[in-house]
């Protein structure tokens, strides 16, 4: 299951100025893979954010790189 900013971009159709360099998934174990400057982090279920904007936004702020495209949506929530 996707978590963080990727989940928000897909759910809310947020157009990103640059691709996400870090994407997060919720899985069974902690794992990180990097390829060509792209990082995919997998976190155990205990990291699962609330399945709403605030939960995924907070997760993104804690564990991913900040993307300003999410701030206007955040202010509307």
MOPAC internal coordinates of N, CA, C and O (Angstrom, degrees):
PM7 1SCF
backbone

  N    0.0000 0     0.00 0     0.00 0    0    0    0
  C    1.4521 1     0.00 0     0.00 0    1    0    0
  C    1.5238 1   109.21 1     0.00 0    2    1    0
  O    1.2310 1   120.48 1   -45.42 1    3    2    1
  N    1.3115 1   116.69 1   134.58 1    3    2    1
  C    1.4524 1   120.96 1   177.93 1    5    3    2
  C    1.5180 1   110.60 1   -71.45 1    6    5    3
  O    1.2310 1   121.52 1   -28.55 1    7    6    5
  N    1.3348 1   114.70 1   151.45 1    7    6    5
  C    1.4592 1   120.72 1   177.24 1    9    7    6
  C    1.5155 1   108.53 1  -141.86 1   10    9    7
  O    1.2310 1   120.63 1   -19.99 1   11   10    9
  N    1.3168 1   116.39 1   160.01 1   11   10    9
  C    1.4577 1   120.80 1   174.50 1   13   11   10
  C    1.5108 1   113.98 1    78.54 1   14   13   11
  O    1.2310 1   121.27 1    32.63 1   15   14   13
  N    1.3328 1   115.17 1  -147.37 1   15   14   13
  C    1.4592 1   120.69 1  -172.45 1   17   15   14
  C    1.5287 1   113.87 1   -66.02 1   18   17   15
  O    1.2310 1   119.38 1   147.16 1   19   18   17
  N    1.3179 1   118.78 1   -32.84 1   19   18   17
  C    1.4753 1   120.71 1   177.59 1   21   19   18
  C    1.5242 1   110.07 1   -63.41 1   22   21   19
  O    1.2310 1   120.52 1   136.71 1   23   22   21
  N    1.3249 1   116.61 1   -43.29 1   23   22   21
  C    1.4644 1   120.75 1   178.07 1   25   23   22
  C    1.5277 1   110.57 1   -60.97 1   26   25   23
  O    1.2310 1   120.10 1   138.78 1   27   26   25
  N    1.3320 1   117.41 1   -41.22 1   27   26   25
  C    1.4663 1   121.10 1   179.55 1   29   27   26
  C    1.5206 1   111.44 1   -68.32 1   30   29   27
  O    1.2310 1   120.38 1   136.86 1   31   30   29
  N    1.3321 1   116.88 1   -43.14 1   31   30   29
  C    1.4688 1   120.08 1  -179.70 1   33   31   30
  C    1.5221 1   110.33 1   -59.95 1   34   33   31
  O    1.2310 1   120.26 1   137.00 1   35   34   33
  N    1.3183 1   117.11 1   -43.00 1   35   34   33
  C    1.4659 1   120.58 1   179.79 1   37   35   34
  C    1.5250 1   111.82 1   -69.11 1   38   37   35
  O    1.2310 1   119.98 1   135.84 1   39   38   37
  N    1.3154 1   117.64 1   -44.16 1   39   38   37
  C    1.4622 1   121.43 1  -175.86 1   41   39   38
  C    1.5205 1   112.50 1   -68.50 1   42   41   39
  O    1.2310 1   120.34 1   139.38 1   43   42   41
  N    1.3403 1   116.95 1   -40.62 1   43   42   41
  C    1.4595 1   120.90 1  -174.58 1   45   43   42
  C    1.5235 1   113.66 1  -102.79 1   46   45   43
  O    1.2310 1   119.70 1  -177.47 1   47   46   45
  N    1.3246 1   118.19 1     2.53 1   47   46   45
  C    1.4527 1   121.69 1   178.81 1   49   47   46
  C    1.5168 1   112.84 1    62.22 1   50   49   47
  O    1.2310 1   120.23 1  -140.62 1   51   50   49
  N    1.3164 1   117.17 1    39.38 1   51   50   49
  C    1.4595 1   121.82 1  -177.76 1   53   51   50
  C    1.5309 1   109.00 1   -79.80 1   54   53   51
  O    1.2310 1   121.42 1   -56.72 1   55   54   53
  N    1.3271 1   114.89 1   123.28 1   55   54   53
  C    1.4653 1   120.36 1   178.54 1   57   55   54
  C    1.5262 1   108.47 1   -82.09 1   58   57   55
  O    1.2310 1   120.52 1   -56.15 1   59   58   57
  N    1.3028 1   116.61 1   123.85 1   59   58   57
  C    1.4575 1   121.58 1  -177.38 1   61   59   58
  C    1.5192 1   110.63 1   -95.64 1   62   61   59
  O    1.2310 1   120.48 1   -41.60 1   63   62   61
  N    1.3246 1   116.68 1   138.40 1   63   62   61
  C    1.4620 1   121.29 1   177.77 1   65   63   62
  C    1.5238 1   110.54 1   -68.48 1   66   65   63
  O    1.2310 1   120.50 1   146.58 1   67   66   65
  N    1.3217 1   116.65 1   -33.42 1   67   66   65
  C    1.4603 1   122.98 1   177.09 1   69   67   66
  C    1.5186 1   107.83 1  -135.33 1   70   69   67
  O    1.2310 1   120.22 1   -29.34 1   71   70   69
  N    1.3212 1   117.19 1   150.66 1   71   70   69
  C    1.4567 1   118.80 1   178.11 1   73   71   70
  C    1.5283 1   110.89 1   -63.08 1   74   73   71
  O    1.2310 1   121.12 1   -27.81 1   75   74   73
  N    1.3126 1   115.46 1   152.19 1   75   74   73
  C    1.4647 1   120.00 1   175.76 1   77   75   74
  C    1.5258 1   108.79 1   -66.98 1   78   77   75
  O    1.2310 1   120.50 1   -50.71 1   79   78   77
  N    1.3151 1   116.65 1   129.29 1   79   78   77
  C    1.4555 1   120.56 1   177.37 1   81   79   78
  C    1.5270 1   110.38 1   -83.94 1   82   81   79
  O    1.2310 1   120.78 1   152.42 1   83   82   81
  N    1.3355 1   116.12 1   -27.58 1   83   82   81
  C    1.4631 1   121.55 1  -179.80 1   85   83   82
  C    1.5252 1   108.46 1  -120.09 1   86   85   83
  O    1.2310 1   120.56 1   -51.82 1   87   86   85
  N    1.3302 1   116.54 1   128.18 1   87   86   85
  C    1.4653 1   121.83 1   174.00 1   89   87   86
  C    1.5081 1   108.36 1  -124.14 1   90   89   87
  O    1.2310 1   120.74 1   -35.98 1   91   90   89
  N    1.3246 1   116.18 1   144.02 1   91   90   89
  C    1.4562 1   121.37 1  -176.33 1   93   91   90
  C    1.5128 1   111.54 1  -120.62 1   94   93   91
  O    1.2310 1   121.46 1   -35.52 1   95   94   93
  N    1.3051 1   114.80 1   144.48 1   95   94   93
  C    1.4604 1   123.54 1   176.57 1   97   95   94
  C    1.5166 1   108.65 1  -129.61 1   98   97   95
  O    1.2310 1   121.10 1   -26.96 1   99   98   97
  N    1.3212 1   115.50 1   153.04 1   99   98   97
  C    1.4580 1   120.88 1   171.61 1  101   99   98
  C    1.5195 1   106.56 1  -103.50 1  102  101   99
  O    1.2310 1   120.70 1   -54.68 1  103  102  101
  N    1.3271 1   116.27 1   125.32 1  103  102  101
  C    1.4615 1   122.03 1  -177.90 1  105  103  102
  C    1.5192 1   110.12 1  -138.21 1  106  105  103
  O    1.2310 1   121.23 1    37.93 1  107  106  105
  N    1.3078 1   115.26 1  -142.07 1  107  106  105
  C    1.4690 1   119.11 1  -177.57 1  109  107  106
  C    1.5246 1   113.06 1  -104.54 1  110  109  107
  O    1.2310 1   120.36 1   150.70 1  111  110  109
  N    1.3385 1   116.92 1   -29.30 1  111  110  109
  C    1.4649 1   120.00 1  -178.63 1  113  111  110
  C    1.5198 1   110.04 1  -135.21 1  114  113  111
  O    1.2310 1   120.92 1   -17.67 1  115  114  113
  N    1.3168 1   115.85 1   162.33 1  115  114  113
  C    1.4711 1   122.07 1   178.15 1  117  115  114
  C    1.5223 1   108.52 1   -79.45 1  118  117  115
  O    1.2310 1   121.17 1   -53.25 1  119  118  117
  N    1.3418 1   115.36 1   126.75 1  119  118  117
  C    1.4589 1   120.33 1  -178.44 1  121  119  118
  C    1.5306 1   108.24 1  -152.80 1  122  121  119
  O    1.2310 1   120.77 1   -31.27 1  123  122  121
  N    1.3165 1   116.12 1   148.73 1  123  122  121
  C    1.4537 1   121.45 1   177.08 1  125  123  122
  C    1.5197 1   108.57 1  -136.50 1  126  125  123
  O    1.2310 1   120.99 1   -46.93 1  127  126  125
  N    1.3415 1   115.71 1   133.07 1  127  126  125
  C    1.4716 1   121.22 1   177.15 1  129  127  126
  C    1.5243 1   107.63 1  -129.02 1  130  129  127
  O    1.2310 1   120.99 1   -42.35 1  131  130  129
  N    1.3221 1   115.71 1   137.65 1  131  130  129
  C    1.4555 1   120.70 1   177.91 1  133  131  130
  C    1.5168 1   109.17 1  -126.63 1  134  133  131
  O    1.2310 1   121.22 1   -43.72 1  135  134  133
  N    1.3278 1   115.27 1   136.28 1  135  134  133
  C    1.4554 1   121.05 1   179.24 1  137  135  134
  C    1.5187 1   109.32 1  -151.49 1  138  137  135
  O    1.2310 1   120.34 1   -57.42 1  139  138  137
  N    1.3059 1   116.96 1   122.58 1  139  138  137
  C    1.4695 1   122.18 1   177.35 1  141  139  138
  C    1.5330 1   112.85 1    52.45 1  142  141  139
  O    1.2310 1   120.16 1  -137.25 1  143  142  141
  N    1.3193 1   117.31 1    42.75 1  143  142  141
  C    1.4547 1   121.48 1   177.91 1  145  143  142
  C    1.5141 1   115.14 1    79.78 1  146  145  143
  O    1.2310 1   119.85 1  -178.13 1  147  146  145
  N    1.3139 1   117.89 1     1.87 1  147  146  145
  C    1.4656 1   122.59 1   178.51 1  149  147  146
  C    1.5284 1   108.26 1  -106.15 1  150  149  147
  O    1.2310 1   120.64 1   -47.93 1  151  150  149
  N    1.3293 1   116.39 1   132.07 1  151  150  149
  C    1.4653 1   121.45 1  -178.33 1  153  151  150
  C    1.5223 1   108.96 1  -115.11 1  154  153  151
  O    1.2310 1   120.92 1   -49.30 1  155  154  153
  N    1.3233 1   115.85 1   130.70 1  155  154  153
  C    1.4625 1   121.66 1   174.65 1  157  155  154
  C    1.5177 1   107.80 1  -117.94 1  158  157  155
  O    1.2310 1   121.13 1   -65.71 1  159  158  157
  N    1.3266 1   115.44 1   114.29 1  159  158  157
  C    1.4584 1   121.40 1   179.44 1  161  159  158
  C    1.5184 1   109.99 1  -105.83 1  162  161  159
  O    1.2310 1   121.05 1   -45.46 1  163  162  161
  N    1.3177 1   115.60 1   134.54 1  163  162  161
  C    1.4626 1   121.27 1   174.58 1  165  163  162
  C    1.5210 1   107.42 1  -112.93 1  166  165  163
  O    1.2310 1   120.97 1   -47.14 1  167  166  165
  N    1.3185 1   115.76 1   132.86 1  167  166  165
  C    1.4606 1   122.74 1  -178.52 1  169  167  166
  C    1.5167 1   109.54 1  -118.50 1  170  169  167
  O    1.2310 1   119.81 1   -31.03 1  171  170  169
  N    1.3437 1   117.97 1   148.97 1  171  170  169
  C    1.4630 1   120.30 1   176.07 1  173  171  170
  C    1.5318 1   111.33 1   -68.76 1  174  173  171
  O    1.2310 1   121.12 1   -14.60 1  175  174  173
  N    1.3088 1   115.45 1   165.40 1  175  174  173
  C    1.4670 1   122.13 1  -175.13 1  177  175  174
  C    1.5257 1   113.43 1   -56.35 1  178  177  175
  O    1.2310 1   119.74 1   155.39 1  179  178  177
  N    1.3224 1   118.09 1   -24.61 1  179  178  177
  C    1.4688 1   120.14 1  -179.68 1  181  179  178
  C    1.5313 1   112.04 1   -65.63 1  182  181  179
  O    1.2310 1   119.59 1   163.35 1  183  182  181
  N    1.3305 1   118.39 1   -16.65 1  183  182  181
  C    1.4621 1   123.18 1   177.91 1  185  183  182
  C    1.5278 1   112.48 1   -90.01 1  186  185  183
  O    1.2310 1   119.57 1   174.98 1  187  186  185
  N    1.3121 1   118.42 1    -5.02 1  187  186  185
  C    1.4618 1   123.44 1  -175.70 1  189  187  186
  C    1.5267 1   111.11 1   -52.20 1  190  189  187
  O    1.2310 1   119.89 1   -60.91 1  191  190  189
  N    1.3409 1   117.82 1   119.09 1  191  190  189
  C    1.4681 1   119.33 1   178.01 1  193  191  190
  C    1.5278 1   110.45 1   -79.76 1  194  193  191
  O    1.2310 1   121.29 1   -17.29 1  195  194  193
  N    1.3251 1   115.15 1   162.71 1  195  194  193
  C    1.4656 1   119.78 1   171.78 1  197  195  194
  C    1.5240 1   107.16 1   -58.32 1  198  197  195
  O    1.2310 1   120.13 1   -39.95 1  199  198  197
  N    1.3233 1   117.35 1   140.05 1  199  198  197
  C    1.4642 1   121.17 1  -175.32 1  201  199  198
  C    1.5274 1   110.86 1   -84.02 1  202  201  199
  O    1.2310 1   120.99 1  -121.76 1  203  202  201
  N    1.3268 1   115.72 1    58.24 1  203  202  201
  C    1.4545 1   122.14 1   174.85 1  205  203  202
  C    1.5243 1   107.99 1  -142.93 1  206  205  203
  O    1.2310 1   120.38 1    -3.15 1  207  206  205
  N    1.3254 1   116.87 1   176.85 1  207  206  205
  C    1.4602 1   119.24 1  -176.33 1  209  207  206
  C    1.5173 1   111.14 1   -58.35 1  210  209  207
  O    1.2310 1   119.94 1   131.91 1  211  210  209
  N    1.3300 1   117.72 1   -48.09 1  211  210  209
  C    1.4626 1   121.10 1  -176.62 1  213  211  210
  C    1.5207 1   111.94 1   -60.04 1  214  213  211
  O    1.2310 1   120.16 1   137.71 1  215  214  213
  N    1.3246 1   117.31 1   -42.29 1  215  214  213
  C    1.4590 1   120.93 1  -178.85 1  217  215  214
  C    1.5131 1   112.38 1   -63.81 1  218  217  215
  O    1.2310 1   120.09 1   132.63 1  219  218  217
  N    1.3261 1   117.43 1   -47.37 1  219  218  217
  C    1.4628 1   120.81 1  -179.42 1  221  219  218
  C    1.5335 1   111.44 1   -71.56 1  222  221  219
  O    1.2310 1   120.14 1   145.95 1  223  222  221
  N    1.3360 1   117.34 1   -34.05 1  223  222  221
  C    1.4623 1   120.83 1   178.16 1  225  223  222
  C    1.5326 1   109.82 1   -65.76 1  226  225  223
  O    1.2310 1   120.44 1   134.07 1  227  226  225
  N    1.3138 1   116.77 1   -45.93 1  227  226  225
  C    1.4702 1   120.18 1   177.77 1  229  227  226
  C    1.5298 1   110.95 1   -60.99 1  230  229  227
  O    1.2310 1   120.25 1   136.70 1  231  230  229
  N    1.3237 1   117.12 1   -43.30 1  231  230  229
  C    1.4599 1   121.60 1   177.49 1  233  231  230
  C    1.5350 1   109.95 1   -58.43 1  234  233  231
  O    1.2310 1   120.28 1   133.60 1  235  234  233
  N    1.3283 1   117.06 1   -46.40 1  235  234  233
  C    1.4566 1   121.35 1   179.52 1  237  235  234
  C    1.5241 1   112.39 1   -60.86 1  238  237  235
  O    1.2310 1   120.60 1   138.93 1  239  238  237
  N    1.3293 1   116.46 1   -41.07 1  239  238  237
  C    1.4632 1   119.59 1   178.25 1  241  239  238
  C    1.5234 1   111.84 1   -64.95 1  242  241  239
  O    1.2310 1   120.32 1   143.36 1  243  242  241
  N    1.3210 1   116.99 1   -36.64 1  243  242  241
  C    1.4690 1   120.92 1  -177.77 1  245  243  242
  C    1.5214 1   113.05 1   -75.93 1  246  245  243
  O    1.2310 1   120.22 1   137.81 1  247  246  245
  N    1.3306 1   117.19 1   -42.19 1  247  246  245
  C    1.4603 1   120.29 1  -166.01 1  249  247  246
  C    1.5291 1   115.50 1  -118.15 1  250  249  247
  O    1.2310 1   119.78 1   174.62 1  251  250  249
  N    1.3276 1   118.03 1    -5.38 1  251  250  249
  C    1.4609 1   120.45 1  -176.69 1  253  251  250
  C    1.5245 1   109.78 1  -127.00 1  254  253  251
  O    1.2310 1   120.67 1     1.71 1  255  254  253
  N    1.3160 1   116.32 1  -178.29 1  255  254  253
  C    1.4614 1   121.09 1   176.12 1  257  255  254
  C    1.5256 1   109.57 1   -84.95 1  258  257  255
  O    1.2310 1   120.52 1   -34.75 1  259  258  257
  N    1.3104 1   116.61 1   145.25 1  259  258  257
  C    1.4629 1   121.73 1  -177.49 1  261  259  258
  C    1.5254 1   110.73 1   -74.27 1  262  261  259
  O    1.2310 1   121.19 1   -43.87 1  263  262  261
  N    1.3319 1   115.34 1   136.13 1  263  262  261
  C    1.4596 1   122.85 1   174.18 1  265  263  262
  C    1.5186 1   107.33 1  -125.89 1  266  265  263
  O    1.2310 1   120.59 1   -58.92 1  267  266  265
  N    1.3180 1   116.47 1   121.08 1  267  266  265
  C    1.4584 1   121.26 1  -174.70 1  269  267  266
  C    1.5277 1   113.69 1   -69.39 1  270  269  267
  O    1.2310 1   119.73 1   164.43 1  271  270  269
  N    1.3252 1   118.13 1   -15.57 1  271  270  269
  C    1.4635 1   120.51 1   179.88 1  273  271  270
  C    1.5297 1   112.44 1   -61.41 1  274  273  271
  O    1.2310 1   120.02 1   159.97 1  275  274  273
  N    1.3170 1   117.57 1   -20.03 1  275  274  273
  C    1.4630 1   120.79 1  -177.44 1  277  275  274
  C    1.5237 1   112.95 1   -85.41 1  278  277  275
  O    1.2310 1   119.65 1   164.68 1  279  278  277
  N    1.3340 1   118.27 1   -15.32 1  279  278  277
  C    1.4514 1   120.63 1  -175.97 1  281  279  278
  C    1.5335 1   113.76 1   -64.28 1  282  281  279
  O    1.2310 1   118.25 1   136.83 1  283  282  281
  N    1.3428 1   120.94 1   -43.17 1  283  282  281
  C    1.4677 1   118.66 1   178.55 1  285  283  282
  C    1.5316 1   112.73 1   -59.71 1  286  285  283
  O    1.2310 1   120.49 1   142.41 1  287  286  285
  N    1.3292 1   116.66 1   -37.59 1  287  286  285
  C    1.4624 1   119.84 1   178.66 1  289  287  286
  C    1.5195 1   109.12 1   -68.68 1  290  289  287
  O    1.2310 1   120.47 1   141.18 1  291  290  289
  N    1.3203 1   116.70 1   -38.82 1  291  290  289
  C    1.4636 1   122.04 1   179.35 1  293  291  290
  C    1.5207 1   110.26 1   -59.93 1  294  293  291
  O    1.2310 1   120.32 1   138.49 1  295  294  293
  N    1.3136 1   116.99 1   -41.51 1  295  294  293
  C    1.4606 1   121.06 1  -178.13 1  297  295  294
  C    1.5257 1   112.25 1   -68.63 1  298  297  295
  O    1.2310 1   119.82 1   156.13 1  299  298  297
  N    1.3225 1   117.94 1   -23.87 1  299  298  297
  C    1.4677 1   121.68 1   178.75 1  301  299  298
  C    1.5284 1   111.88 1   -83.15 1  302  301  299
  O    1.2310 1   119.98 1   162.25 1  303  302  301
  N    1.3204 1   117.64 1   -17.75 1  303  302  301
  C    1.4696 1   121.16 1  -175.44 1  305  303  302
  C    1.5061 1   112.07 1   -78.06 1  306  305  303
  O    1.2310 1   120.10 1   180.00 1  307  306  305

